[in-house]
């Protein structure tokens, strides 16, 4: 390979966003590698930062909005997941007020919604005392097994 061909390969690497390229031609082998720029360190977002700048919670079983010394703790909120596939109803009947709203304090065993599966109405109850911090469903929505229905703190 001549110098011009190597320059063309580096241009291809740059245009394609590659960090390495290895080419073998007529018994000659050329290996090109580009060092990656250093990664910026992760910074902690203070409580004074706008909410839009806060990192999104991961898809784990717990999430939290608790702050202590300006650090967000995502370990105190529990995701309540659907135990079955079905249609969810957030109110006892159409036109009535929902079982719960965001901010409601609930007791263990309190009905949060009803899941209809195979023409059977199954009450979904709170597994613990707490406060509803998010409602992740809409009335009449089809839910899957394991889908998050509510978040409770």
VOPAGU-2260 file (C-alpha; in pm, 1 decimal, decimal comma):
REM VOPAGU-2260
SITE   aa  ch    i         X         Y         Z
SITE  UNK   A    0       0,0       0,0       0,0
SITE  UNK   A    1     119,1     345,2     -75,3
SITE  UNK   A    2      84,5     656,9     135,0
SITE  UNK   A    3    -210,0     788,7     -69,0
SITE  UNK   A    4    -412,8     468,6      -2,9
SITE  UNK   A    5    -343,0     495,5     370,8
SITE  UNK   A    6    -456,5     860,7     368,7
SITE  UNK   A    7    -779,1     752,1     195,1
SITE  UNK   A    8    -833,9     485,3     462,8
SITE  UNK   A    9    -792,9     742,7     740,0
SITE  UNK   A   10   -1047,4     964,1     563,2
SITE  UNK   A   11   -1291,5     669,3     546,4
SITE  UNK   A   12   -1235,1     608,4     920,3
SITE  UNK   A   13   -1307,4     972,8     998,3
SITE  UNK   A   14   -1621,7     991,7     783,8
SITE  UNK   A   15   -1761,0     664,3     922,4
SITE  UNK   A   16   -1674,6     750,8    1283,1
SITE  UNK   A   17   -1454,0     443,6    1323,4
SITE  UNK   A   18   -1187,8     416,3    1591,6
SITE  UNK   A   19    -992,9     134,0    1426,2
SITE  UNK   A   20    -955,3     -21,0    1083,6
SITE  UNK   A   21    -753,4    -319,4     967,0
SITE  UNK   A   22    -696,1    -391,4     598,0
SITE  UNK   A   23    -498,4    -669,0     431,8
SITE  UNK   A   24    -416,7    -644,4      61,0
SITE  UNK   A   25    -163,5    -836,7    -146,9
SITE  UNK   A   26       8,4    -974,7     163,6
SITE  UNK   A   27      43,0    -630,2     321,2
SITE  UNK   A   28    -149,3    -553,1     636,3
SITE  UNK   A   29    -228,6    -206,8     768,4
SITE  UNK   A   30    -383,9    -148,6    1110,4
SITE  UNK   A   31    -504,3     202,9    1191,1
SITE  UNK   A   32    -622,6     302,8    1538,9
SITE  UNK   A   33    -744,8     633,4    1672,4
SITE  UNK   A   34    -734,8     722,6    2041,6
SITE  UNK   A   35   -1070,8     817,9    2192,0
SITE  UNK   A   36   -1103,6    1154,5    2364,1
SITE  UNK   A   37   -1118,0    1131,4    2744,8
SITE  UNK   A   38   -1465,8    1091,7    2891,7
SITE  UNK   A   39   -1591,3    1380,5    3103,1
SITE  UNK   A   40   -1646,8    1288,8    3468,8
SITE  UNK   A   41   -2004,0    1249,6    3593,8
SITE  UNK   A   42   -2119,4    1545,2    3800,1
SITE  UNK   A   43   -2376,9    1550,0    4077,2
SITE  UNK   A   44   -2679,1    1767,7    4014,4
SITE  UNK   A   45   -2765,1    1984,8    4310,5
SITE  UNK   A   46   -3116,9    2041,6    4441,7
SITE  UNK   A   47   -3101,6    2395,4    4304,3
SITE  UNK   A   48   -3070,2    2264,9    3946,7
SITE  UNK   A   49   -3389,7    2267,2    3738,5
SITE  UNK   A   50   -3590,2    1944,8    3739,2
SITE  UNK   A   51   -3544,9    1903,7    3363,4
SITE  UNK   A   52   -3169,2    1863,4    3418,2
SITE  UNK   A   53   -3208,4    1574,3    3663,5
SITE  UNK   A   54   -3119,5    1229,8    3529,7
SITE  UNK   A   55   -3408,0     998,0    3443,7
SITE  UNK   A   56   -3464,2     706,9    3683,8
SITE  UNK   A   57   -3349,1     367,9    3566,1
SITE  UNK   A   58   -3593,2      89,2    3489,4
SITE  UNK   A   59   -3559,7     -79,1    3824,7
SITE  UNK   A   60   -3820,3    -183,2    4076,5
SITE  UNK   A   61   -3768,8     121,8    4296,5
SITE  UNK   A   62   -3762,9     493,4    4231,0
SITE  UNK   A   63   -3760,1     787,6    4474,4
SITE  UNK   A   64   -3798,1    1161,6    4492,4
SITE  UNK   A   65   -3646,4    1195,0    4842,7
SITE  UNK   A   66   -3368,7    1450,6    4880,2
SITE  UNK   A   67   -3110,2    1454,6    5151,4
SITE  UNK   A   68   -2824,0    1704,9    5130,8
SITE  UNK   A   69   -2924,8    1783,4    4770,8
SITE  UNK   A   70   -2874,5    1425,4    4650,8
SITE  UNK   A   71   -3172,0    1243,1    4500,3
SITE  UNK   A   72   -3234,1     896,8    4650,2
SITE  UNK   A   73   -3425,6     665,6    4416,6
SITE  UNK   A   74   -3458,3     375,5    4662,1
SITE  UNK   A   75   -3769,7     464,1    4860,7
SITE  UNK   A   76   -4039,3     449,5    4590,7
SITE  UNK   A   77   -4175,8     110,5    4487,1
SITE  UNK   A   78   -4318,6      29,8    4146,1
SITE  UNK   A   79   -4646,2    -161,6    4175,4
SITE  UNK   A   80   -4662,8    -399,4    3879,7
SITE  UNK   A   81   -4950,5    -577,8    3713,2
SITE  UNK   A   82   -4990,9    -940,1    3825,7
SITE  UNK   A   83   -5172,2   -1031,3    3502,5
SITE  UNK   A   84   -5264,4    -933,3    3147,8
SITE  UNK   A   85   -5594,8    -752,2    3116,4
SITE  UNK   A   86   -5781,7    -426,1    3083,8
SITE  UNK   A   87   -5731,9    -184,1    3370,1
SITE  UNK   A   88   -6002,5      38,3    3512,7
SITE  UNK   A   89   -5905,3     323,4    3744,9
SITE  UNK   A   90   -6260,6     396,3    3864,6
SITE  UNK   A   91   -6543,7     174,1    3994,8
SITE  UNK   A   92   -6754,7     257,5    3688,0
SITE  UNK   A   93   -6741,1     499,6    3392,4
SITE  UNK   A   94   -6791,6     860,4    3493,3
SITE  UNK   A   95   -6708,3     804,0    3861,4
SITE  UNK   A   96   -6401,4     946,0    4031,1
SITE  UNK   A   97   -6085,3     728,2    4024,0
SITE  UNK   A   98   -5990,9     504,5    4314,3
SITE  UNK   A   99   -5673,2     708,2    4374,1
SITE  UNK   A  100   -5502,2    1026,3    4258,3
SITE  UNK   A  101   -5134,3    1124,8    4264,4
SITE  UNK   A  102   -5061,3    1246,7    4617,6
SITE  UNK   A  103   -5323,0    1027,4    4787,2
SITE  UNK   A  104   -5218,4     845,2    5101,7
SITE  UNK   A  105   -5320,8     478,7    5079,5
SITE  UNK   A  106   -5340,1     195,4    5329,4
SITE  UNK   A  107   -5237,0    -163,0    5271,5
SITE  UNK   A  108   -5529,4    -348,6    5112,1
SITE  UNK   A  109   -5692,6     -35,7    4966,3
SITE  UNK   A  110   -5820,4     -83,4    4609,2
SITE  UNK   A  111   -5609,2     108,7    4356,4
SITE  UNK   A  112   -5767,5     -18,1    4034,0
SITE  UNK   A  113   -5950,0    -315,6    3881,0
SITE  UNK   A  114   -5798,0    -544,7    3617,0
SITE  UNK   A  115   -6043,0    -729,9    3395,0
SITE  UNK   A  116   -5907,2   -1062,2    3271,5
SITE  UNK   A  117   -6121,1   -1328,0    3100,4
SITE  UNK   A  118   -6444,9   -1148,8    3200,2
SITE  UNK   A  119   -6340,6   -1150,4    3568,4
SITE  UNK   A  120   -6292,0    -826,1    3759,8
SITE  UNK   A  121   -5983,9    -847,5    3984,3
SITE  UNK   A  122   -5927,8    -575,5    4242,7
SITE  UNK   A  123   -5565,8    -459,5    4259,4
SITE  UNK   A  124   -5487,0    -349,2    4614,2
SITE  UNK   A  125   -5200,2    -160,6    4774,6
SITE  UNK   A  126   -4940,0    -402,8    4912,1
SITE  UNK   A  127   -4824,2    -144,1    5169,0
SITE  UNK   A  128   -4913,4     187,2    5326,9
SITE  UNK   A  129   -4777,7     488,5    5140,5
SITE  UNK   A  130   -4837,8     778,1    4905,8
SITE  UNK   A  131   -4913,8     746,6    4534,8
SITE  UNK   A  132   -4641,8     943,4    4352,0
SITE  UNK   A  133   -4720,7     834,1    3994,8
SITE  UNK   A  134   -5005,0     667,6    3807,6
SITE  UNK   A  135   -4858,4     492,6    3503,8
SITE  UNK   A  136   -5185,1     373,8    3346,2
SITE  UNK   A  137   -5499,9     514,7    3190,0
SITE  UNK   A  138   -5857,9     394,9    3223,5
SITE  UNK   A  139   -5940,1     118,4    2975,6
SITE  UNK   A  140   -5576,4      53,9    2888,2
SITE  UNK   A  141   -5456,7    -299,1    2812,2
SITE  UNK   A  142   -5177,8    -389,0    3056,1
SITE  UNK   A  143   -4921,5    -665,4    3041,6
SITE  UNK   A  144   -4786,8    -888,3    3317,1
SITE  UNK   A  145   -4515,5    -699,4    3505,6
SITE  UNK   A  146   -4608,4    -357,6    3365,1
SITE  UNK   A  147   -4577,6     -73,6    3616,3
SITE  UNK   A  148   -4921,9      47,4    3727,1
SITE  UNK   A  149   -4839,0     283,2    4014,5
SITE  UNK   A  150   -4540,2     418,7    4202,2
SITE  UNK   A  151   -4582,3     441,7    4577,5
SITE  UNK   A  152   -4363,3     611,2    4836,6
